[in-house]
Amino acid sequence: MKIFINNKAVDAKGSTDIATLLEREGLALPGTAVAIGGKVVRRESWASTQLEEAMKITVIRAVCGG
């Protein structure tokens, strides 16, 4: 299954939910926010949010500094 993370195609083979996919891709870090279709998905919902073919996921990571 092909998923898009920040407009980059990713093979989601072996992943069925956002939590598993982000963990596998090394993106499930503290300070990470996820949106699907412009709507934020709360971290508590990552494991219950099922992946779908061609899903477009936006991942943003907060960093300190100025």
All heavy atoms as TSV, in Angstrom:
chain	resi	resn	atom	element	x	y	z
A	1	MET	N	N	0.853	-1.165	0.000
A	1	MET	CA	C	0.000	0.000	0.000
A	1	MET	C	C	0.906	1.238	0.000
A	1	MET	O	O	1.860	1.311	0.764
A	1	MET	CB	C	-0.902	-0.031	1.232
A	1	MET	CG	C	-1.702	1.206	1.425
A	1	MET	SD	S	-2.950	1.203	2.773
A	1	MET	CE	C	-2.539	-0.087	3.858
A	2	LYS	N	N	0.590	2.196	-0.854
A	2	LYS	CA	C	1.372	3.414	-0.933
A	2	LYS	C	C	0.674	4.538	-0.150
A	2	LYS	O	O	-0.509	4.801	-0.334
A	2	LYS	CB	C	1.540	3.863	-2.376
A	2	LYS	CG	C	2.512	5.019	-2.525
A	2	LYS	CD	C	2.575	5.594	-3.924
A	2	LYS	CE	C	2.929	4.570	-4.953
A	2	LYS	NZ	N	3.054	5.139	-6.298
A	3	ILE	N	N	1.443	5.151	0.745
A	3	ILE	CA	C	0.981	6.272	1.570
A	3	ILE	C	C	1.921	7.434	1.282
A	3	ILE	O	O	3.083	7.236	0.942
A	3	ILE	CB	C	1.077	5.903	3.074
A	3	ILE	CG1	C	0.278	4.640	3.400
A	3	ILE	CG2	C	0.665	7.055	3.966
A	3	ILE	CD1	C	-1.200	4.764	3.230
A	4	PHE	N	N	1.440	8.648	1.435
A	4	PHE	CA	C	2.288	9.824	1.244
A	4	PHE	C	C	2.501	10.525	2.575
A	4	PHE	O	O	1.538	10.893	3.250
A	4	PHE	CB	C	1.655	10.792	0.243
A	4	PHE	CG	C	1.561	10.203	-1.132
A	4	PHE	CD1	C	0.458	9.468	-1.517
A	4	PHE	CD2	C	2.595	10.362	-2.037
A	4	PHE	CE1	C	0.371	8.910	-2.779
A	4	PHE	CE2	C	2.530	9.804	-3.301
A	4	PHE	CZ	C	1.408	9.078	-3.676
A	5	ILE	N	N	3.766	10.679	2.963
A	5	ILE	CA	C	4.116	11.430	4.168
A	5	ILE	C	C	4.869	12.666	3.708
A	5	ILE	O	O	5.932	12.557	3.097
A	5	ILE	CB	C	4.987	10.598	5.126
A	5	ILE	CG1	C	4.237	9.345	5.589
A	5	ILE	CG2	C	5.409	11.448	6.329
A	5	ILE	CD1	C	5.050	8.413	6.468
A	6	ASN	N	N	4.290	13.823	3.980
A	6	ASN	CA	C	4.870	15.099	3.542
A	6	ASN	C	C	5.204	15.048	2.048
A	6	ASN	O	O	6.292	15.423	1.621
A	6	ASN	CB	C	6.100	15.456	4.373
A	6	ASN	CG	C	5.750	15.719	5.814
A	6	ASN	OD1	O	4.589	15.889	6.163
A	6	ASN	ND2	N	6.735	15.739	6.671
A	7	ASN	N	N	4.254	14.560	1.260
A	7	ASN	CA	C	4.336	14.471	-0.207
A	7	ASN	C	C	5.378	13.472	-0.715
A	7	ASN	O	O	5.680	13.461	-1.902
A	7	ASN	CB	C	4.580	15.847	-0.832
A	7	ASN	CG	C	3.431	16.785	-0.591
A	7	ASN	OD1	O	2.276	16.394	-0.680
A	7	ASN	ND2	N	3.739	18.025	-0.264
A	8	LYS	N	N	5.916	12.630	0.144
A	8	LYS	CA	C	6.871	11.598	-0.264
A	8	LYS	C	C	6.171	10.249	-0.192
A	8	LYS	O	O	5.592	9.889	0.836
A	8	LYS	CB	C	8.085	11.609	0.667
A	8	LYS	CG	C	9.091	10.536	0.353
A	8	LYS	CD	C	10.210	10.531	1.377
A	8	LYS	CE	C	11.032	9.270	1.224
A	8	LYS	NZ	N	11.822	8.982	2.405
A	9	ALA	N	N	6.224	9.495	-1.283
A	9	ALA	CA	C	5.600	8.176	-1.320
A	9	ALA	C	C	6.350	7.216	-0.401
A	9	ALA	O	O	7.579	7.158	-0.416
A	9	ALA	CB	C	5.587	7.638	-2.740
A	10	VAL	N	N	5.589	6.478	0.413
A	10	VAL	CA	C	6.147	5.520	1.359
A	10	VAL	C	C	5.373	4.214	1.206
A	10	VAL	O	O	4.144	4.221	1.117
A	10	VAL	CB	C	6.004	6.049	2.811
A	10	VAL	CG1	C	6.448	5.013	3.810
A	10	VAL	CG2	C	6.759	7.340	2.990
A	11	ASP	N	N	6.089	3.093	1.188
A	11	ASP	CA	C	5.437	1.790	1.155
A	11	ASP	C	C	5.041	1.432	2.581
A	11	ASP	O	O	5.898	1.293	3.450
A	11	ASP	CB	C	6.380	0.742	0.580
A	11	ASP	CG	C	5.731	-0.623	0.482
A	11	ASP	OD1	O	4.507	-0.747	0.702
A	11	ASP	OD2	O	6.459	-1.581	0.171
A	12	ALA	N	N	3.764	1.309	2.821
A	12	ALA	CA	C	3.255	1.044	4.175
A	12	ALA	C	C	3.149	-0.442	4.469
A	12	ALA	O	O	2.460	-0.834	5.404
A	12	ALA	CB	C	1.903	1.729	4.352
A	13	LYS	N	N	3.835	-1.271	3.703
A	13	LYS	CA	C	3.782	-2.722	3.896
A	13	LYS	C	C	4.078	-3.080	5.358
A	13	LYS	O	O	5.052	-2.626	5.933
A	13	LYS	CB	C	4.808	-3.393	2.989
A	13	LYS	CG	C	4.769	-4.897	3.027
A	13	LYS	CD	C	5.642	-5.466	1.951
A	13	LYS	CE	C	6.974	-5.847	2.552
A	13	LYS	NZ	N	7.877	-6.444	1.576
A	14	GLY	N	N	3.194	-3.845	5.967
A	14	GLY	CA	C	3.369	-4.261	7.348
A	14	GLY	C	C	2.785	-3.302	8.367
A	14	GLY	O	O	2.782	-3.586	9.550
A	15	SER	N	N	2.300	-2.165	7.904
A	15	SER	CA	C	1.692	-1.178	8.817
A	15	SER	C	C	0.205	-1.077	8.509
A	15	SER	O	O	-0.193	-1.001	7.354
A	15	SER	CB	C	2.336	0.200	8.637
A	15	SER	OG	O	3.712	0.145	8.875
A	16	THR	N	N	-0.613	-1.053	9.562
A	16	THR	CA	C	-2.054	-0.926	9.358
A	16	THR	C	C	-2.602	0.358	9.959
A	16	THR	O	O	-3.722	0.743	9.669
A	16	THR	CB	C	-2.805	-2.123	9.969
A	16	THR	OG1	O	-2.507	-2.181	11.364
A	16	THR	CG2	C	-2.419	-3.420	9.289
A	17	ASP	N	N	-1.802	1.017	10.812
A	17	ASP	CA	C	-2.271	2.234	11.472
A	17	ASP	C	C	-1.150	3.272	11.477
A	17	ASP	O	O	0.004	2.973	11.198
A	17	ASP	CB	C	-2.745	1.936	12.893
A	17	ASP	CG	C	-1.657	1.272	13.727
A	17	ASP	OD1	O	-0.689	1.970	14.082
A	17	ASP	OD2	O	-1.762	0.072	14.002
A	18	ILE	N	N	-1.501	4.497	11.792
A	18	ILE	CA	C	-0.541	5.601	11.771
A	18	ILE	C	C	0.578	5.375	12.779
A	18	ILE	O	O	1.753	5.615	12.473
A	18	ILE	CB	C	-1.255	6.935	12.042
A	18	ILE	CG1	C	-2.140	7.288	10.847
A	18	ILE	CG2	C	-0.242	8.056	12.283
A	18	ILE	CD1	C	-2.949	8.533	11.028
A	19	ALA	N	N	0.267	4.917	13.972
A	19	ALA	CA	C	1.290	4.721	15.003
A	19	ALA	C	C	2.382	3.771	14.522
A	19	ALA	O	O	3.573	4.058	14.662
A	19	ALA	CB	C	0.651	4.201	16.291
A	20	THR	N	N	1.990	2.647	13.948
A	20	THR	CA	C	2.955	1.658	13.459
A	20	THR	C	C	3.789	2.229	12.324
A	20	THR	O	O	5.009	2.059	12.291
A	20	THR	CB	C	2.224	0.385	12.982
A	20	THR	OG1	O	1.418	-0.104	14.045
A	20	THR	CG2	C	3.202	-0.682	12.555
A	21	LEU	N	N	3.153	2.923	11.392
A	21	LEU	CA	C	3.865	3.515	10.257
A	21	LEU	C	C	4.880	4.550	10.715
A	21	LEU	O	O	6.036	4.528	10.296
A	21	LEU	CB	C	2.874	4.143	9.282
A	21	LEU	CG	C	3.500	4.847	8.076
A	21	LEU	CD1	C	4.206	3.843	7.172
A	21	LEU	CD2	C	2.442	5.612	7.300
A	22	LEU	N	N	4.473	5.452	11.593
A	22	LEU	CA	C	5.380	6.504	12.057
A	22	LEU	C	C	6.535	5.918	12.867
A	22	LEU	O	O	7.672	6.389	12.761
A	22	LEU	CB	C	4.628	7.546	12.877
A	22	LEU	CG	C	3.583	8.359	12.111
A	22	LEU	CD1	C	2.910	9.353	13.040
A	22	LEU	CD2	C	4.186	9.054	10.916
A	23	GLU	N	N	6.264	4.901	13.657
A	23	GLU	CA	C	7.326	4.231	14.416
A	23	GLU	C	C	8.336	3.612	13.456
A	23	GLU	O	O	9.541	3.768	13.616
A	23	GLU	CB	C	6.718	3.165	15.331
A	23	GLU	CG	C	7.709	2.523	16.255
A	23	GLU	CD	C	8.203	3.445	17.352
A	23	GLU	OE1	O	7.428	4.275	17.845
A	23	GLU	OE2	O	9.385	3.328	17.707
A	24	ARG	N	N	7.828	2.915	12.453
A	24	ARG	CA	C	8.697	2.270	11.468
A	24	ARG	C	C	9.544	3.283	10.690
A	24	ARG	O	O	10.698	3.035	10.376
A	24	ARG	CB	C	7.858	1.455	10.492
A	24	ARG	CG	C	8.704	0.512	9.638
A	24	ARG	CD	C	7.899	-0.153	8.592
A	24	ARG	NE	N	7.782	0.828	7.511
A	24	ARG	CZ	C	6.954	0.747	6.514
A	24	ARG	NH1	N	6.124	-0.247	6.428
A	24	ARG	NH2	N	6.928	1.659	5.569
A	25	GLU	N	N	8.972	4.442	10.416
A	25	GLU	CA	C	9.670	5.481	9.658
A	25	GLU	C	C	10.540	6.369	10.549
A	25	GLU	O	O	11.189	7.301	10.062
A	25	GLU	CB	C	8.658	6.353	8.901
A	25	GLU	CG	C	7.903	5.607	7.810
A	25	GLU	CD	C	8.802	5.154	6.673
A	25	GLU	OE1	O	9.664	5.944	6.245
A	25	GLU	OE2	O	8.654	4.000	6.223
A	26	GLY	N	N	10.533	6.126	11.863
A	26	GLY	CA	C	11.337	6.919	12.787
A	26	GLY	C	C	10.792	8.307	13.029
A	26	GLY	O	O	11.527	9.233	13.371
A	27	LEU	N	N	9.480	8.468	12.878
A	27	LEU	CA	C	8.848	9.787	13.012
A	27	LEU	C	C	7.994	9.940	14.267
A	27	LEU	O	O	7.445	11.009	14.500
A	27	LEU	CB	C	7.976	10.069	11.775
A	27	LEU	CG	C	8.725	10.113	10.440
A	27	LEU	CD1	C	7.734	10.183	9.289
A	27	LEU	CD2	C	9.682	11.284	10.419
A	28	ALA	N	N	7.884	8.910	15.070
A	28	ALA	CA	C	7.037	8.956	16.268
A	28	ALA	C	C	7.827	9.510	17.450
A	28	ALA	O	O	7.976	8.868	18.480
A	28	ALA	CB	C	6.488	7.575	16.579
A	29	LEU	N	N	8.333	10.710	17.288
A	29	LEU	CA	C	9.162	11.346	18.307
A	29	LEU	C	C	8.350	12.351	19.120
A	29	LEU	O	O	7.319	12.845	18.651
A	29	LEU	CB	C	10.330	12.065	17.622
A	29	LEU	CG	C	11.215	11.187	16.745
A	29	LEU	CD1	C	12.154	12.059	15.912
A	29	LEU	CD2	C	11.993	10.213	17.589
A	30	PRO	N	N	8.810	12.691	20.319
A	30	PRO	CA	C	8.132	13.735	21.094
A	30	PRO	C	C	8.101	15.041	20.295
A	30	PRO	O	O	9.047	15.351	19.568
A	30	PRO	CB	C	9.008	13.889	22.338
A	30	PRO	CG	C	9.735	12.585	22.457
A	30	PRO	CD	C	9.947	12.110	21.048
A	31	GLY	N	N	7.009	15.760	20.399
A	31	GLY	CA	C	6.875	17.026	19.692
A	31	GLY	C	C	6.399	16.881	18.260
A	31	GLY	O	O	6.414	17.831	17.495
A	32	THR	N	N	5.951	15.675	17.894
A	32	THR	CA	C	5.479	15.420	16.532
A	32	THR	C	C	3.970	15.597	16.467
A	32	THR	O	O	3.241	15.123	17.327
A	32	THR	CB	C	5.845	13.982	16.096
A	32	THR	OG1	O	7.258	13.849	16.131
A	32	THR	CG2	C	5.354	13.684	14.699
A	33	ALA	N	N	3.523	16.297	15.418
A	33	ALA	CA	C	2.091	16.468	15.157
A	33	ALA	C	C	1.780	15.835	13.811
A	33	ALA	O	O	2.598	15.871	12.892
A	33	ALA	CB	C	1.714	17.941	15.150
A	34	VAL	N	N	0.590	15.258	13.700
A	34	VAL	CA	C	0.169	14.580	12.477
A	34	VAL	C	C	-1.180	15.131	12.034
A	34	VAL	O	O	-2.072	15.347	12.857
A	34	VAL	CB	C	0.063	13.052	12.710
A	34	VAL	CG1	C	-0.533	12.354	11.515
A	34	VAL	CG2	C	1.425	12.473	13.041
A	35	ALA	N	N	-1.304	15.328	10.720
A	35	ALA	CA	C	-2.586	15.746	10.146
A	35	ALA	C	C	-2.883	14.878	8.932
A	35	ALA	O	O	-1.975	14.484	8.198
A	35	ALA	CB	C	-2.553	17.207	9.747
A	36	ILE	N	N	-4.146	14.584	8.749
A	36	ILE	CA	C	-4.615	13.868	7.563
A	36	ILE	C	C	-5.690	14.737	6.937
A	36	ILE	O	O	-6.671	15.084	7.588
A	36	ILE	CB	C	-5.196	12.489	7.919
A	36	ILE	CG1	C	-4.127	11.614	8.564
A	36	ILE	CG2	C	-5.775	11.821	6.678
A	36	ILE	CD1	C	-4.644	10.310	9.089
A	37	GLY	N	N	-5.477	15.101	5.690
A	37	GLY	CA	C	-6.448	15.952	5.007
A	37	GLY	C	C	-6.645	17.282	5.709
A	37	GLY	O	O	-7.746	17.817	5.714
A	38	GLY	N	N	-5.591	17.809	6.325
A	38	GLY	CA	C	-5.673	19.104	6.988
A	38	GLY	C	C	-6.265	19.051	8.388
A	38	GLY	O	O	-6.398	20.084	9.038
A	39	LYS	N	N	-6.623	17.871	8.879
A	39	LYS	CA	C	-7.184	17.730	10.220
A	39	LYS	C	C	-6.191	17.034	11.127
A	39	LYS	O	O	-5.694	15.949	10.804
A	39	LYS	CB	C	-8.496	16.947	10.193
A	39	LYS	CG	C	-9.592	17.677	9.461
A	39	LYS	CD	C	-10.907	16.971	9.618
A	39	LYS	CE	C	-11.971	17.794	8.910
A	39	LYS	NZ	N	-13.301	17.349	9.248
A	40	VAL	N	N	-5.910	17.652	12.266
A	40	VAL	CA	C	-4.949	17.099	13.217
A	40	VAL	C	C	-5.488	15.799	13.811
A	40	VAL	O	O	-6.669	15.701	14.151
A	40	VAL	CB	C	-4.659	18.114	14.346
A	40	VAL	CG1	C	-3.779	17.506	15.426
A	40	VAL	CG2	C	-4.010	19.364	13.776
A	41	VAL	N	N	-4.598	14.817	13.909
A	41	VAL	CA	C	-4.933	13.536	14.539
A	41	VAL	C	C	-4.194	13.501	15.874
A	41	VAL	O	O	-2.965	13.540	15.907
A	41	VAL	CB	C	-4.499	12.349	13.653
A	41	VAL	CG1	C	-4.824	11.031	14.339
A	41	VAL	CG2	C	-5.149	12.427	12.285
A	42	ARG	N	N	-4.930	13.447	16.948
A	42	ARG	CA	C	-4.323	13.417	18.280
A	42	ARG	C	C	-3.480	12.158	18.446
A	42	ARG	O	O	-3.822	11.097	17.938
A	42	ARG	CB	C	-5.402	13.466	19.349
A	42	ARG	CG	C	-6.214	14.757	19.316
A	42	ARG	CD	C	-7.303	14.732	20.369
A	42	ARG	NE	N	-6.732	14.589	21.689
A	42	ARG	CZ	C	-6.561	15.600	22.550
A	42	ARG	NH1	N	-6.948	16.799	22.224
A	42	ARG	NH2	N	-6.020	15.373	23.733
A	43	ARG	N	N	-2.381	12.292	19.158
A	43	ARG	CA	C	-1.464	11.164	19.370
A	43	ARG	C	C	-2.210	9.951	19.937
A	43	ARG	O	O	-1.920	8.807	19.576
A	43	ARG	CB	C	-0.334	11.578	20.308
A	43	ARG	CG	C	0.726	10.497	20.490
A	43	ARG	CD	C	1.875	10.976	21.343
A	43	ARG	NE	N	2.748	11.892	20.652
A	43	ARG	CZ	C	3.850	11.535	19.994
A	43	ARG	NH1	N	4.195	10.274	19.946
A	43	ARG	NH2	N	4.598	12.435	19.403
A	44	GLU	N	N	-3.178	10.177	20.808
A	44	GLU	CA	C	-3.942	9.071	21.398
A	44	GLU	C	C	-4.714	8.290	20.334
A	44	GLU	O	O	-5.109	7.150	20.569
A	44	GLU	CB	C	-4.940	9.585	22.446
A	44	GLU	CG	C	-4.319	10.353	23.594
A	44	GLU	CD	C	-4.114	11.836	23.290
A	44	GLU	OE1	O	-4.960	12.461	22.623
A	44	GLU	OE2	O	-3.079	12.361	23.710
A	45	SER	N	N	-4.962	8.904	19.187
A	45	SER	CA	C	-5.733	8.262	18.115
A	45	SER	C	C	-4.868	7.640	17.027
A	45	SER	O	O	-5.400	7.012	16.116
A	45	SER	CB	C	-6.679	9.291	17.476
A	45	SER	OG	O	-7.576	9.796	18.427
A	46	TRP	N	N	-3.562	7.799	17.110
A	46	TRP	CA	C	-2.692	7.263	16.062
A	46	TRP	C	C	-2.884	5.762	15.883
A	46	TRP	O	O	-2.973	5.279	14.762
A	46	TRP	CB	C	-1.225	7.553	16.357
A	46	TRP	CG	C	-0.815	8.982	16.219
A	46	TRP	CD1	C	-1.605	10.059	15.928
A	46	TRP	CD2	C	0.501	9.502	16.378
A	46	TRP	NE1	N	-0.860	11.208	15.893
A	46	TRP	CE2	C	0.435	10.898	16.165
A	46	TRP	CE3	C	1.722	8.928	16.685
A	46	TRP	CZ2	C	1.557	11.716	16.246
A	46	TRP	CZ3	C	2.836	9.742	16.765
A	46	TRP	CH2	C	2.755	11.116	16.544
A	47	ALA	N	N	-2.929	5.017	16.968
A	47	ALA	CA	C	-3.025	3.555	16.889
A	47	ALA	C	C	-4.377	3.085	16.354
A	47	ALA	O	O	-4.480	2.009	15.773
A	47	ALA	CB	C	-2.759	2.922	18.246
A	48	SER	N	N	-5.405	3.893	16.515
A	48	SER	CA	C	-6.733	3.493	16.046
A	48	SER	C	C	-7.091	4.097	14.689
A	48	SER	O	O	-8.160	3.805	14.153
A	48	SER	CB	C	-7.798	3.877	17.080
A	48	SER	OG	O	-7.848	5.282	17.239
A	49	THR	N	N	-6.192	4.906	14.117
A	49	THR	CA	C	-6.443	5.504	12.803
A	49	THR	C	C	-5.831	4.598	11.737
A	49	THR	O	O	-4.612	4.484	11.619
A	49	THR	CB	C	-5.840	6.918	12.711
A	49	THR	OG1	O	-6.397	7.727	13.750
A	49	THR	CG2	C	-6.144	7.547	11.365
A	50	GLN	N	N	-6.709	3.916	11.012
A	50	GLN	CA	C	-6.282	2.949	10.005
A	50	GLN	C	C	-5.778	3.633	8.733
A	50	GLN	O	O	-6.309	4.668	8.324
A	50	GLN	CB	C	-7.437	2.009	9.659
A	50	GLN	CG	C	-7.928	1.202	10.837
A	50	GLN	CD	C	-6.840	0.312	11.407
A	50	GLN	OE1	O	-6.293	-0.523	10.709
A	50	GLN	NE2	N	-6.516	0.505	12.676
A	51	LEU	N	N	-4.752	3.043	8.134
A	51	LEU	CA	C	-4.197	3.562	6.894
A	51	LEU	C	C	-5.084	3.174	5.718
A	51	LEU	O	O	-5.723	2.118	5.731
A	51	LEU	CB	C	-2.794	2.989	6.672
A	51	LEU	CG	C	-1.757	3.355	7.725
A	51	LEU	CD1	C	-0.455	2.620	7.438
A	51	LEU	CD2	C	-1.518	4.857	7.754
A	52	GLU	N	N	-5.116	4.033	4.714
A	52	GLU	CA	C	-5.855	3.766	3.489
A	52	GLU	C	C	-4.934	4.057	2.314
A	52	GLU	O	O	-4.062	4.928	2.394
A	52	GLU	CB	C	-7.093	4.658	3.411
A	52	GLU	CG	C	-8.082	4.425	4.528
A	52	GLU	CD	C	-9.235	5.421	4.497
A	52	GLU	OE1	O	-9.406	6.124	3.480
A	52	GLU	OE2	O	-9.958	5.491	5.501
A	53	GLU	N	N	-5.132	3.357	1.225
A	53	GLU	CA	C	-4.347	3.551	0.016
A	53	GLU	C	C	-4.329	5.027	-0.391
A	53	GLU	O	O	-5.367	5.693	-0.365
A	53	GLU	CB	C	-4.922	2.706	-1.132
A	53	GLU	CG	C	-4.176	2.816	-2.425
A	53	GLU	CD	C	-2.795	2.171	-2.367
A	53	GLU	OE1	O	-2.630	1.142	-1.699
A	53	GLU	OE2	O	-1.879	2.705	-3.011
A	54	ALA	N	N	-3.148	5.545	-0.701
A	54	ALA	CA	C	-2.921	6.916	-1.171
A	54	ALA	C	C	-3.228	7.987	-0.117
A	54	ALA	O	O	-3.383	9.158	-0.450
A	54	ALA	CB	C	-3.695	7.194	-2.456
A	55	MET	N	N	-3.314	7.591	1.161
A	55	MET	CA	C	-3.559	8.547	2.236
A	55	MET	C	C	-2.431	9.580	2.273
A	55	MET	O	O	-1.267	9.232	2.097
A	55	MET	CB	C	-3.654	7.812	3.572
A	55	MET	CG	C	-3.945	8.693	4.762
A	55	MET	SD	S	-4.069	7.697	6.286
A	55	MET	CE	C	-5.809	7.321	6.272
A	56	LYS	N	N	-2.782	10.837	2.465
A	56	LYS	CA	C	-1.805	11.911	2.539
A	56	LYS	C	C	-1.681	12.380	3.988
A	56	LYS	O	O	-2.620	12.925	4.551
A	56	LYS	CB	C	-2.204	13.059	1.628
A	56	LYS	CG	C	-2.119	12.673	0.150
A	56	LYS	CD	C	-2.597	13.791	-0.737
A	56	LYS	CE	C	-2.372	13.472	-2.183
A	56	LYS	NZ	N	-3.073	12.339	-2.690
A	57	ILE	N	N	-0.500	12.123	4.570
A	57	ILE	CA	C	-0.237	12.433	5.966
A	57	ILE	C	C	0.789	13.562	6.023
A	57	ILE	O	O	1.805	13.507	5.342
A	57	ILE	CB	C	0.312	11.200	6.706
A	57	ILE	CG1	C	-0.696	10.041	6.617
A	57	ILE	CG2	C	0.651	11.530	8.156
A	57	ILE	CD1	C	-0.155	8.715	7.104
A	58	THR	N	N	0.515	14.561	6.843
A	58	THR	CA	C	1.467	15.631	7.084
A	58	THR	C	C	2.027	15.446	8.477
A	58	THR	O	O	1.268	15.316	9.432
A	58	THR	CB	C	0.796	17.015	6.966
A	58	THR	OG1	O	0.216	17.139	5.670
A	58	THR	CG2	C	1.797	18.136	7.178
A	59	VAL	N	N	3.366	15.419	8.574
A	59	VAL	CA	C	4.034	15.258	9.858
A	59	VAL	C	C	4.860	16.514	10.111
A	59	VAL	O	O	5.663	16.914	9.270
A	59	VAL	CB	C	4.950	14.015	9.868
A	59	VAL	CG1	C	5.670	13.894	11.197
A	59	VAL	CG2	C	4.131	12.760	9.599
A	60	ILE	N	N	4.639	17.126	11.272
A	60	ILE	CA	C	5.357	18.340	11.658
A	60	ILE	C	C	6.003	18.081	12.999
A	60	ILE	O	O	5.396	17.502	13.897
A	60	ILE	CB	C	4.393	19.539	11.775
A	60	ILE	CG1	C	3.707	19.778	10.423
A	60	ILE	CG2	C	5.134	20.781	12.227
A	60	ILE	CD1	C	2.555	20.748	10.499
A	61	ARG	N	N	7.243	18.524	13.134
A	61	ARG	CA	C	7.959	18.329	14.398
A	61	ARG	C	C	8.355	19.675	14.966
A	61	ARG	O	O	9.004	20.478	14.287
A	61	ARG	CB	C	9.189	17.464	14.178
A	61	ARG	CG	C	9.896	17.181	15.468
A	61	ARG	CD	C	10.519	15.811	15.470
A	61	ARG	NE	N	11.084	15.571	16.786
A	61	ARG	CZ	C	12.370	15.667	17.057
A	61	ARG	NH1	N	13.220	15.968	16.109
A	61	ARG	NH2	N	12.808	15.465	18.283
A	62	ALA	N	N	7.965	19.936	16.188
A	62	ALA	CA	C	8.326	21.182	16.875
A	62	ALA	C	C	9.800	21.126	17.301
A	62	ALA	O	O	10.280	20.085	17.740
A	62	ALA	CB	C	7.448	21.391	18.100
A	63	VAL	N	N	10.493	22.226	17.129
A	63	VAL	CA	C	11.903	22.318	17.565
A	63	VAL	C	C	12.088	23.612	18.343
A	63	VAL	O	O	11.391	24.597	18.121
A	63	VAL	CB	C	12.886	22.279	16.379
A	63	VAL	CG1	C	12.851	20.942	15.692
A	63	VAL	CG2	C	12.591	23.375	15.389
A	64	CYS	N	N	13.022	23.595	19.252
A	64	CYS	CA	C	13.330	24.794	20.031
A	64	CYS	C	C	14.372	25.624	19.301
A	64	CYS	O	O	15.163	25.109	18.525
A	64	CYS	CB	C	13.873	24.400	21.404
A	64	CYS	SG	S	12.669	23.548	22.418
A	65	GLY	N	N	14.356	26.882	19.565
A	65	GLY	CA	C	15.364	27.755	18.959
A	65	GLY	C	C	14.708	28.981	18.349
A	65	GLY	O	O	13.510	29.149	18.371
A	66	GLY	N	N	15.518	29.805	17.769
A	66	GLY	CA	C	14.928	31.022	17.229
A	66	GLY	C	C	15.572	31.531	16.051
A	66	GLY	O	O	15.863	31.291	15.028
